[in-house]
Amino acid sequence: MESVYLVTGGSSGLGEAIVHALLDDGSRVAILDIEPPISTDLDKHRTNVIYIKTDITSEDEVLAALTMVKTRFGKLSGVINSAGIFAHASIYNFETNCPHSLELFNRVLQVNLTGTFNVIRLALTLLMQNEINNIGEKGVIINISSIGGLDGRPGNIAYTISKAAMSGMTSALAKELASQCIRVVDIAPGFFHTPMTENVAPESINFQFPNRGGRPEELAEFVKVVLTTPMLNGCTLRFDAGQSV
């Protein structure tokens, strides 16, 4: 029986690439996003993919989405949390004597951290219904954070905190869910060419080798590796070709 994955933020960027990679492998996918997918390539996978407009910070909307997943596909094999927003703002603007907006800070954490937590806690109801599979587990949760959470850049304080917290949450959840045969892994990408980074100048990034930004499909292929490697659990995996920020 095919695997069924839920991908938040799956309409664009890294999430979109992950959706395509999973579908190409024969999996069925539910996309949870506030915007519909832009790509028309999903038409060829029409019977294996569903888009559900969802605010991941809303309990009611995520519960409704999970009900649709259960109704359409019958089960849930794993969750890939790729939804997130970015904000560039220093903790204090010394030219205007203005501190960081608390509203902006809370919004970034609400989406990147609270939204991820909300999806995980509610999706566990479906994951727990699974039988142990051929590699000894009931399901996998993958969080897509950022190397910004491990090595923050100036002016990205809210984003840095949200992604660092995702890494810590992954470690704690892996320990909590071990007895239930559910793995939790965090992938921390470096600079990738996506709509979120279109205003970031690549020359401002300290690339190592290869000397370029990542392609979303490269991350998507790595997600498939994590999904099929049982010994990867409770860890944050840098995926940045040695990049420093």
C-alpha positions in Angstrom: 0.0 0.0 0.0 1.4 3.4 -1.0 2.7 5.8 1.6 0.7 9.0 2.3 2.4 12.2 3.3 1.3 15.5 4.5 3.4 18.5 3.4 2.9 21.9 4.9 3.9 24.8 2.7 3.7 22.4 -0.3 2.5 24.9 -2.8 5.8 26.6 -3.5 9.5 26.6 -2.8 11.1 23.7 -1.0 7.7 22.2 -0.1 6.6 22.1 -3.7 9.8 20.2 -4.7 9.2 17.7 -1.9 5.6 17.2 -3.1 6.8 16.4 -6.7 9.5 14.1 -5.5 7.1 12.1 -3.3 4.5 11.9 -6.1 7.1 10.7 -8.6 8.0 7.9 -6.2 4.4 6.7 -6.2 3.4 8.2 -2.8 0.1 10.1 -2.2 0.4 13.6 -0.9 -1.8 16.1 0.9 -0.6 19.7 0.5 -1.5 22.1 3.4 -1.0 25.7 2.5 -2.7 29.0 2.6 -2.2 29.4 -1.2 -3.0 26.9 -3.9 -0.1 25.2 -5.9 1.2 27.2 -8.8 2.6 24.3 -10.7 0.4 22.7 -13.4 2.6 19.6 -13.3 0.4 18.2 -10.5 -2.4 17.5 -13.0 -0.7 14.2 -14.0 -0.9 13.1 -10.4 -4.5 14.2 -9.9 -5.6 11.0 -8.1 -2.7 11.0 -5.7 -2.6 14.6 -4.5 -5.0 16.8 -2.7 -4.6 20.5 -1.9 -6.3 21.7 1.3 -6.3 25.4 2.1 -5.1 25.5 5.7 -3.8 28.0 8.2 -1.4 25.7 10.1 -1.7 27.9 13.2 -5.5 27.1 13.4 -6.5 24.0 15.4 -9.9 23.8 13.6 -8.4 24.1 10.1 -5.7 21.5 10.7 -8.2 19.1 12.2 -10.5 19.6 9.2 -7.5 19.0 6.9 -6.6 15.7 8.7 -10.1 14.5 8.4 -10.0 15.1 4.6 -6.7 13.2 4.4 -8.2 10.3 6.3 -11.3 10.3 4.1 -9.4 10.6 0.8 -6.4 8.4 1.4 -7.3 6.3 4.4 -4.2 6.8 6.5 -1.2 9.1 7.1 2.4 7.7 6.9 4.4 10.9 7.6 4.5 14.6 8.0 6.9 17.1 6.4 6.8 20.5 7.9 8.0 23.0 5.3 5.7 25.9 5.8 7.4 29.1 7.1 7.8 32.8 6.7 10.9 35.1 6.8 11.4 38.5 8.2 14.4 40.8 8.0 14.6 43.1 11.0 17.3 43.9 13.6 16.4 43.8 17.3 17.0 47.5 17.4 17.4 50.1 14.6 20.0 52.5 16.0 19.5 55.0 13.2 15.8 55.5 14.0 15.9 54.5 17.7 13.3 51.9 17.0 13.1 48.4 18.6 12.1 45.3 16.7 8.3 45.0 16.2 6.9 42.6 18.8 4.0 42.0 16.4 6.4 40.9 13.7 8.4 38.7 16.1 5.3 37.0 17.3 4.0 36.4 13.8 7.2 34.7 12.7 7.2 32.4 15.7 3.4 31.7 15.3 3.9 30.4 11.8 7.3 28.8 11.9 7.2 27.3 15.4 3.7 27.2 16.8 2.2 26.2 13.4 4.7 23.3 13.1 3.9 22.2 16.7 0.2 22.4 16.0 0.4 20.2 12.9 2.6 17.6 14.7 0.4 17.3 17.8 -2.8 16.8 15.8 -1.3 14.6 13.1 -0.2 12.1 15.7 -3.7 10.9 16.0 -3.5 9.4 12.5 0.1 8.3 12.7 -0.6 6.3 15.9 -3.3 4.3 14.0 -0.6 2.8 11.7 0.7 -0.8 12.0 4.4 -1.2 12.3 5.9 -1.2 8.7 8.7 -3.2 7.2 11.4 -1.0 8.7 9.9 -1.2 12.2 8.1 2.2 12.5 4.7 3.7 12.4 5.6 7.0 10.9 8.1 9.8 10.3 8.0 13.5 11.0 10.5 15.8 9.2 10.9 19.4 10.1 12.5 21.8 7.6 14.3 24.4 9.7 17.4 26.3 8.5 21.1 26.7 9.2 20.0 30.2 10.2 18.8 28.5 13.4 22.3 27.1 14.0 24.4 30.0 12.9 22.2 33.1 12.8 22.7 36.1 10.5 22.4 39.7 11.8 19.0 41.2 11.2 17.2 37.8 11.2 16.6 37.5 14.9 13.0 36.3 14.8 13.6 33.8 12.0 16.8 32.5 13.8 14.9 31.9 17.0 12.0 30.2 15.3 14.3 27.8 13.4 16.6 27.1 16.4 13.5 26.2 18.4 12.4 23.8 15.7 15.7 22.0 16.1 15.3 21.7 19.8 11.7 20.6 19.5 12.8 17.8 17.1 15.2 16.4 19.7 12.6 16.4 22.4 9.9 14.9 20.3 12.1 12.1 19.1 12.6 11.0 22.7 8.9 11.3 23.5 7.8 9.3 20.4 10.4 6.6 20.4 8.2 4.2 22.4 5.6 4.7 19.7 8.0 3.8 16.8 7.7 7.3 15.3 10.9 9.1 14.2 11.4 12.9 14.2 14.2 14.5 12.1 15.1 18.1 11.4 16.7 19.1 8.1 18.5 22.5 8.2 19.0 23.8 4.6 21.4 26.5 3.7 20.7 29.0 0.9 18.3 27.5 -1.7 16.8 29.3 -4.7 13.1 29.7 -3.7 10.6 32.5 -3.7 11.5 33.2 -0.1 15.1 33.9 -0.9 14.6 35.8 -4.2 15.5 39.1 -2.6 18.7 37.7 -1.0 21.8 38.5 -2.9 23.8 35.2 -3.5 27.1 37.1 -3.3 26.3 37.8 0.4 26.4 34.1 1.2 29.7 32.4 2.1 29.5 29.4 -0.1 32.0 26.5 0.1 31.7 23.7 -2.4 29.7 23.6 -4.5 30.0 27.3 -4.9 26.3 28.0 -5.5 22.9 28.0 -3.9 21.0 24.8 -3.6 18.2 23.6 -5.9 14.9 22.6 -4.3 14.9 19.2 -6.0 18.2 18.4 -4.2 16.6 18.9 -0.9 13.6 16.9 -2.0 15.8 13.9 -2.8 17.4 14.1 0.6 14.0 14.1 2.2 13.3 10.7 0.6 16.6 9.4 2.0 15.6 10.5 5.5 12.2 8.9 5.1 13.8 5.5 4.3 16.7 5.5 6.8 15.6 4.3 10.2 18.8 5.2 12.0 18.2 8.9 11.3 16.3 10.1 14.4 16.3 13.0 16.8 18.9 14.9 14.9 19.4 18.1 13.0 21.0 17.5 9.6 22.7 20.4 7.9 22.1 20.4 4.2 24.2 23.3 3.0 27.4 22.1 1.3 29.5 23.6 4.1 28.0 27.0 3.8 28.5 29.5 6.7 26.1 32.4 7.2 
